[in-house]
Every structure is written in structure tokens, then in C-alpha cells.
Amino acid sequence: MRSMNDPASASDHAVRLDDIVVMVTGGGSGIGAATARLAAARGAAVGVIDRSEEHAAEVAADIAARGGTAVAVACDVTDDAAVASAVATVARLGRITGLVTSAGIFHGPDLAPIEQVSIDDFRHVLDVNLGGTFSAIRHALPHLADGGGSVVTIASTAALRGHGFGAGYTASKGGVDALTRLVAVQCGPRGVRANCICPGGIDTPMTGGAFASEEAQARARRAIPLGRYGRPDDIAQVAVWLLSDAARYVTGQTLPVEGGALVS
């Protein structure tokens, strides 16, 4: 019997992504990897896009080992030409129907007080988090709009509330949220839906295990109504729903997925 944590152990009521192609940037680790694996388990062919060729290949190989279809593409999302090439490669699997933009960084120098953050560090975070999202949407859009598709961007609760750190991170994630609404309005008449997920604290490689310690979990039990920090699959479940026909009348929305932290 499969574990309930196995993405392939979907119930009969689970949403399906049969016979579609989904492209996931940042698909080699964390939220992106969880989304790629779950999308494949629900029936999609998946393009796993990541800066690390090794990590992308590992996720694609895992999908194939479970009977799914995936292609791995090494791509730095700050390179617009590379993003265009990655889209073309994924399109060999078929028309791209879904796009998840999970590529992002949480850059150490950006976490300093704002007057100590260099313009170069600030711009670097924007280039990856916001510019990379823009490039992926721009190049995937002709495929998505050919009969309708779904864009799911990954921002952060940093876009929705004040934080005392991360000038570039906060600005970039706010930009991702706003860009998603623009896509929803501009591209809705072409049949394209666009929604933004804003995760709270999620235990991923990017956060360096900051949410995994017992001390962190104790903080979560005090501050988060659901009593824990999130896991990548918590976000993947929402992303896959937004990609699916179950969310066919949902667009232009910002969905915090944070265990209730914003209302506590």
C-alpha cells in the first residue's frame, strides 16, 4: 500500500492532468520538484526546468521510474534566450498547457538592512524571481493561448505583508503577484488563466532547513494555526489543482498557502 505522502496515492477524487504538458521552472528541487512529480503522477507529461542540470535530470528520472513522462532541461531563467529554447524543448512533448514558475532565490546579501543592500544584489534577485517569471510566461504564452492554458506563479507571503528583511525578495515577489493579475486580465480573452500562490514558511533546500529544527517547529506551533511549517507538497497540491479543469473558472487570484499564519 502506498503512503498517503506518495503523490501517486491519489484518491478517486483527485484532480487529473491527463494528456497535457506542464512546464515547471525551478523544477529540480523544493516546491518545483514536488509540483513536477505530482503533476506527472496525475497524468501530465512534464518539462523539468532548472539551473542545475543534475537536479533536473534526477527529478525527470524519478518521474520516468514511476511510469511518467518527463524531459529535463538545464536553464538559467535570467537568460531569456535560454528560456525560449527550454520552452521549445518542452513543446516537443506536445502543446504546453500548464506553466508553473517556481524558479527563485532567497539571496543572503539581500537579507541585510536595506541601506546595506547593494543595487547589484537587489537587481540580481529581481532578475531571477521576477524577470525569470516574465520570460517563462512570455515564451510559453503562444502555446498556452492555443486553446487555453493555465499559468501558476509562485510568489510568497512576503508579497502580502511587511517583512524586516529581503528588499529584493519582497519587491520581486510583489511584482510576481501583480504580473500574474496582468496576465489574467490581458490573456483571459485568449483562454489563459493565471493565478499566484503565496507560500508561507516552507521547508525547502532554498531555506536551508531553517524550518526543520525543533525550535522552529515550536515557533510554528505557537504562531501558525495549523501548528507547523509547510512542506513542498502542500504547495504542489494547490498548484496542480490550479492547473486542472477543476479550477477552470478561477483566474487572477492570489492564494496564500501558509497554514493560517496571515490571520493569526
N, C-alpha and C positions, 0 to 999 in steps of 0.2 A: 504494500500500500504506500502511495506517495505521501510525503509530508505535506501539510497544509501550507508550508512555506515554499514548496516547489511550485514555480509558476505554471507548470504543466498540469497541476492537480486542480484545474478549474472545474467548478460545478457546472451542472447542466444550464445554469442561468448566467454563466459568464459571457461577457460580450465577446464577439468573434471579429477577427480581421482577415477572414479567409480570402485568398486570391487577390490580395492587394500588396503593394510595395511601400515600405516605410523606410525613410532615411533618418538616421539618428546621428547628430553631431555630438562629439564628446562621448561616443558610444563604447569607448574602451574601458571605462571604469565608472564607479559610482552610480548616480541616477541614470546616466545614459546607458550603461551596460545593463542595468536592471530593466530598463524600458525596452532595449533591443531584445533581450531574452524573453520578456513577457510577450512582446508583440509577435515574436516568432512562435511562441507556444500557443498563441491564439490564432495562428494561421497565416500570418504575413510573411512575405519574403523581406529581408531586412538588409539595408545598407548600413554597415557599422563604420562610421567615420571618426577617426581620432588622430590626434597629433602623433601618438605612438603607434607605429606600425605593429609592434609586438602585441600591445594590448588589444588593438582592433582585431588582429588575427586570432588571439586567444578567445575572444567573445564569439567571433564568427565560427571558429572550430567547435566551440561548445554548443552553439546552436545546431550546427550540422550533426554533431554526435547525438543530439536529441531528436534527429529526424527533420529538422527545419532547413530552411534555405537562407543563406546569408553570404554577403560579399564584404570583405574588409578593404578599406581604403585609408591610407595614411594621408592626412591633410591638415595643414595649419590653417585655421579658419580666418586668420588675418591676411592670408594670401588669396585675393579674390579670384585670380586665375585658377588656383588650385581647387577652390571651392567649385568653380564651374566644371572643372574636369571631374571632380568627385561626383557631382550630380549626373554627369554624362555616364560615368561608370555604373552608378546605381541604376540608372534608367535601362541598362541592358537586361535587368531582371524583369522589366515591364514598366508601364507608366507609374510614376511616383504619385501615390495617392495621399500619403501622410508624411509630414516632416516634424521632427522633434529637435529643437535646438537646445541641446544640453551642454554644449562646449562652453566652458567658463573657467575663470581663475579667481582665486582669493589671494591676492598678492601681498606678501609680507610687508614690503616698504610702504604700501598703500594704507596700512593699518596705523601708521603714525598720526599724531595730531596734524590737522590739515596744513598748518603753516610749515610743517616739516616734510610734506609730501612733494616730491619734485614733479614738475609738469610732465617729464618723460614717463615717470611711473604712473601718473594719473592717466595719461593718454594710452599707455600700454594696456591697462585694464579695460578702458573703453574700447580699444581696438579689438580685443578678444571677445569681451562679453556682449557689447552692442554691435560693433562692426561685423563680427563673425555671424551674429544672428541676422543682420541685414543681408549679408552676402548669401547666406544659405537660403533665405526666403526669396531673394531676388532671382537667383538662378533656378530654384525649384519651381517657382510660380508658373512658368509656362506649362509644366507637367501637371501641377495641381489644378490649374484652371481648365484643363482639357477634360471637362466632365465633372469637375468638382473635386475638392480635396480638403484636408484638414491640416492646419499649422498649430503646433503646440509649442509655445516658448516656455523656457524655464527661467524665471526671474528669482525673486527672494522676498521674504517679508521685509528686508531692508528697503524695498521699494515702497513700502506702505507705512512705515513707522520710523521715527528717529533712532539713529544709532550713533554711538560715540566714537565710531571708528570706520575706516574704509570709505574715504571720499570717492575714489574711482569706482569701487564696487557698488556703493549705494547709488551713485549717479548713473552707472551703466545699467543696473537692474531697473531703476525707474524708467530709463529710456526703453528698455526691452518691453516693459509693461505698456508704455504709451505707443510704441511702434506696433505692438500687437493689435491695439484698438484701431490704429490707422489701417492696418491690413484688413481687419474685419469689415470696416466701412467701405474701403476702396475696392476690395476684391469680393465682397459678398455677392454683388450682382453677377459675378463670374462663377458663382457656386462654391467659392472658397470660404471655409470657416477658419477663424483664428482665435485662439484662447491662450491665456497666460496662467501658468501655475506658479505660485509664490511659496516655495517651501520654507518652513522654519528651520530649526536646527536639525540637520540630517547627518548621521554618522557615515561619512564617505572618506575615501582617501584624500580628497581635497582639504577636509577639515582636520586631517592628521590625527584622527582618533580623539579629538577634543571632547566628543560627546559620549565616549565609551567608558570612561572611568566611573568608578562607584561614586566618587564625589559629584561628577557631572550628572549622573542618574539621580542622585539625591536632590540636586538642584531642580531637575526636571519634575520630580515628584512634588516639589513644593510649588513650582511656578506654572506647570502645564497641566490643565485639567485632565488630560488623558494619562498623565503620570510618567511619560517617557519622551526621550528624543526620538526623532523619526529614523526610519531605515529607507534605503533607496527604493525598495519595493513599494513602500507607502506612496511614493510619488509616481512610480511606474504604473500602478493600478489606475490612478486618475488620468495619466497621460493616455493610456490605452483606451480608456472609456471615451475620452475626448476625440480620439482618432476614429472611433467606431460610429456606426449608424445609430447606436443608442443615444448619441449626443447630436443627432443630425440637425436639431433646431437650437443648438447652443453656439453662440459666437459673440466675440467682443467682450468676453468675461475674464475677470481676474479672480482666480480661485486660490485663496490661502490654504495650504495644507500643512498645518502646524500644531495639531493636537489641541487647539483651543488657546494657544499662547496669546494671541492678539486680543482675546476677550477676557483674559483672566486679570 
